[in-house]
Amino acid sequence: MIAGKDLDLRQTATAPDQDLGDDNQLKKQLRANIKPLKNLQKKLFANHSYGVLLVFQGMDAAGKDSLVAHVFAGINPAGFQVASFKHPSHRELAHDYLWRVNLNLPRRGVIGIFNRSYYEDLLVPQVHPEILPGENLPNVNQLSDVNDEFFKERFHDVVHYEHYLNHCGYLVLKFFLHMSKDEQKKRFLARIERPEKNWKFSPDDIKERQYWDQYQQAYEKMIRHTASKADPWYIIPGDDKWYERLVVSNILIEKLNALNLSYPKMNAEQTARLNEAMKRLDKEK
């Protein structure tokens, strides 16, 4: 679903509400999407007029990494990049909070993935406001300074930043992978019980799980205030990973097709150069 100002995550499904088939059918449809996505990416890269930024947000174990791996399996690495934003470093804290975003913004012609994004700076402080007084922000010296007005300004900043990106030729697609608490528990247990998944587990996962309700409220507030007509949020049911992957793939293909991408056309001078190059090649023995 496309989220707006009236979003209520408690009433928003975490499981698919439509039948797109079983896992084998979903996998087949996802594989079928690889070829058109690959062709669109080639045109995007050749054209260099547009950049594409995909923002993925979700609770721990929502499937962000595996989604990227499966949806973009056929993409040329030269036109694809992934960045992730965790707690800012000392160097990053010495700049504005969107500074590190610009450093990782994909070039025009490239599909960029933010697996966790600048939205972490709007989300995590709502649950853990105690982190902000130590970040040397102006007028944020104590917990009481991390108030509604503070977040209202950040929401405002991000909406206008995304509009700025649109004006610069960027398509911004924002996805919230909406997973249930029961499904997260199931996936955490799998990380503990299956040796090949042990490396994925972190004690911090369990620590943050106790703030589940606070994170849901923070996501809802953040999405409500940063969803715009130009840059909406897509709420993807996250309890079924294959459904999640297919829906994201379908949306991406739809939005790339809407750009009417094409390979650059040669002008008369460029065509003459091509013809001259062909003549020289033909003369070679």
C-alpha positions in Angstrom: 0.0 0.0 0.0 1.0 3.6 -0.5 1.1 5.4 2.9 -0.1 8.9 3.7 -1.0 11.1 6.6 -3.7 8.7 7.9 -1.4 5.7 8.3 -2.2 3.3 11.2 0.4 0.5 11.3 -1.7 -1.4 13.8 -4.4 -1.8 11.1 -1.9 -2.4 8.3 -1.4 -6.0 7.2 2.0 -7.7 7.6 1.0 -10.7 5.6 -0.1 -10.6 1.9 -3.8 -9.6 1.3 -3.7 -11.0 -2.3 -2.8 -14.3 -3.7 0.1 -14.1 -6.1 0.8 -17.8 -5.8 2.9 -20.1 -3.7 6.7 -19.6 -3.1 7.6 -21.4 -6.4 5.2 -19.2 -8.4 6.6 -16.1 -6.6 10.1 -17.1 -7.4 9.3 -17.7 -11.0 7.7 -14.3 -11.3 10.7 -12.7 -9.6 13.1 -14.4 -12.1 10.9 -13.2 -15.0 11.4 -9.6 -13.7 15.2 -9.9 -14.0 15.4 -9.4 -17.7 13.2 -6.2 -18.0 14.9 -4.7 -14.9 18.3 -5.4 -16.5 17.3 -3.8 -19.7 15.9 -0.7 -17.9 19.1 -0.4 -15.9 21.2 -0.5 -19.1 19.1 2.4 -20.5 19.3 4.3 -17.2 23.1 3.9 -17.2 23.5 4.9 -20.9 21.2 7.9 -20.5 22.8 9.5 -17.4 19.8 11.9 -17.0 18.2 10.1 -14.0 19.5 8.6 -10.8 17.4 6.1 -8.8 17.5 5.9 -5.0 15.8 3.0 -3.2 15.3 3.5 0.6 14.7 0.4 2.7 13.6 0.6 6.3 12.3 -2.1 8.6 12.8 -3.8 11.9 15.7 -6.1 12.5 15.3 -9.4 10.4 12.8 -7.7 8.1 14.7 -9.2 5.1 16.4 -6.1 3.7 19.7 -7.8 2.7 18.1 -10.8 1.1 15.6 -8.6 -0.8 18.5 -6.7 -2.3 20.3 -9.9 -3.2 17.3 -11.4 -5.0 15.7 -8.4 -6.7 19.0 -7.1 -8.1 20.6 -10.4 -9.0 20.9 -9.6 -12.7 22.0 -6.0 -12.4 25.4 -4.8 -13.8 27.5 -3.9 -10.8 28.9 -0.9 -12.7 25.5 0.7 -12.4 24.6 -0.3 -8.9 25.7 0.6 -5.4 24.6 -0.1 -1.8 25.1 2.0 1.3 24.0 1.5 4.9 23.7 4.1 7.6 24.3 3.1 11.2 25.2 5.4 14.2 27.2 8.3 12.8 31.0 8.4 13.3 32.8 11.3 14.9 33.7 12.7 11.5 30.1 12.5 10.4 28.8 14.2 13.6 31.1 17.1 12.7 28.8 17.8 9.7 25.1 18.2 9.2 23.2 14.9 9.4 22.5 14.7 5.7 26.2 15.3 4.8 27.0 11.5 4.8 23.9 11.0 2.6 25.3 13.2 -0.2 28.6 11.3 0.0 26.8 8.1 -0.7 24.2 9.3 -3.2 24.4 7.4 -6.5 25.5 9.2 -9.6 22.8 9.8 -12.3 22.6 6.7 -14.4 23.1 4.4 -11.3 20.6 2.6 -9.1 21.5 3.2 -5.4 20.3 1.3 -2.4 20.1 2.7 1.1 19.8 -0.4 3.3 18.8 1.7 6.3 19.0 5.3 5.4 19.0 8.9 6.6 15.6 8.0 8.1 17.6 6.4 10.9 18.2 9.9 12.1 14.5 10.5 12.3 13.6 7.1 13.7 16.1 6.0 16.3 16.2 9.3 18.3 12.4 9.0 18.8 13.0 5.8 20.7 16.4 6.7 22.2 16.4 10.5 22.6 19.3 10.2 25.0 21.7 9.8 22.1 21.2 13.3 20.7 22.5 15.6 23.5 26.0 14.1 23.0 26.1 14.9 19.3 27.0 18.6 19.7 23.8 19.8 18.0 22.9 23.4 18.5 20.1 23.9 21.1 20.1 20.2 22.0 21.7 20.1 25.4 19.3 17.9 27.4 16.5 15.4 26.8 13.8 18.0 27.0 15.3 19.6 23.9 14.5 16.5 21.9 10.8 17.4 21.5 8.1 17.5 18.9 9.5 20.7 17.4 12.9 19.1 16.9 11.4 16.2 14.9 9.0 18.5 13.1 12.0 20.4 11.7 13.8 17.1 10.7 10.7 15.8 8.9 10.5 19.2 7.1 14.2 19.0 6.1 13.9 15.5 4.7 10.8 16.2 2.6 12.4 19.2 1.1 15.7 17.3 0.6 13.8 14.7 -1.4 12.1 17.3 -3.5 15.5 18.8 -4.2 16.7 15.3 -5.4 13.6 15.1 -7.6 14.5 18.4 -9.2 18.0 17.1 -9.8 16.7 14.0 -11.7 16.5 11.5 -8.9 13.7 9.0 -8.5 13.3 8.3 -4.8 11.4 5.1 -3.8 10.9 4.5 -0.1 9.9 1.1 1.2 8.9 0.1 4.8 9.1 -3.7 5.2 6.3 -4.2 7.6 6.9 -7.4 9.6 5.0 -8.7 12.6 6.6 -9.2 16.0 5.8 -12.9 15.9 7.6 -13.2 12.5 10.6 -11.4 13.9 10.8 -13.9 16.8 10.6 -16.8 14.3 13.5 -15.4 12.3 15.6 -14.6 15.4 15.2 -18.2 16.6 16.3 -19.4 13.1 19.5 -17.4 13.5 20.2 -19.0 16.8 19.2 -22.6 15.9 20.8 -22.8 12.5 24.6 -22.7 12.6 24.9 -21.2 9.1 22.9 -18.2 10.4 24.6 -17.7 13.7 26.7 -14.9 12.3 23.6 -12.9 11.7 22.5 -12.8 15.3 23.5 -9.9 17.6 22.5 -9.5 21.3 21.5 -6.0 20.3 18.7 -7.5 18.3 17.0 -8.8 21.5 17.8 -5.5 23.3 16.0 -3.4 20.7 13.1 -5.9 20.4 11.9 -4.8 23.9 11.2 -1.4 22.3 9.0 -2.9 19.6 5.9 -0.7 20.3 7.9 2.4 20.5 9.5 1.7 17.2 6.1 1.1 15.6 4.9 4.4 16.8 8.1 6.1 15.6 7.8 4.6 12.2 4.2 5.6 11.9 4.9 9.2 12.9 7.9 9.4 10.6 6.1 7.9 7.6 3.0 10.1 8.1 5.2 13.3 8.1 7.5 12.4 5.3 5.1 10.8 2.8 4.5 13.2 -0.1 2.7 13.0 -3.4 6.1 13.0 -5.3 7.9 10.7 -2.8 5.4 8.4 -1.1 6.1 5.5 1.3 5.3 2.0 0.1 4.3 -0.3 3.0 5.2 -3.8 2.0 3.8 -6.8 4.0 7.0 -8.4 5.2 6.0 -11.7 6.8 6.4 -13.5 3.4 9.9 -12.8 2.0 9.2 -13.9 -1.5 6.0 -11.8 -1.8 7.9 -8.9 -0.3 10.7 -9.2 -3.0 8.3 -9.6 -5.9 6.2 -6.5 -4.9 9.3 -4.3 -4.6 10.5 -5.6 -8.0 7.2 -4.9 -9.6 7.1 -1.4 -8.3 10.6 -0.6 -9.4 10.0 -1.8 -12.9 6.7 0.2 -13.1 8.5 3.4 -12.0 11.5 2.9 -14.2 9.2 2.3 -17.2 7.4 5.6 -16.4 10.7 7.5 -17.0 10.5 6.5 -20.7 14.1 5.6 -20.8 15.9 5.2 -24.1 19.4 4.9 -25.4 21.0 8.2 -26.4 20.4 9.2 -30.0 23.4 10.3 -32.1 23.4 13.7 -33.7 24.7 14.3 -37.2 28.3 15.0 -36.1 28.4 11.9 -33.9 26.9 9.7 -36.7 29.6 11.0 -39.1 32.3 9.9 -36.6 30.7 6.5 -36.3 30.7 6.1 -40.1 34.3 7.2 -40.3 35.3 4.7 -37.6 33.5 1.9 -39.5 35.3 2.8 -42.7 38.7 2.6 -40.9 37.8 -0.7 -39.4 36.7 -2.1 -42.8 40.1 -1.1 -44.3 42.0 -3.2 -41.7 43.3 -6.5 -43.0 
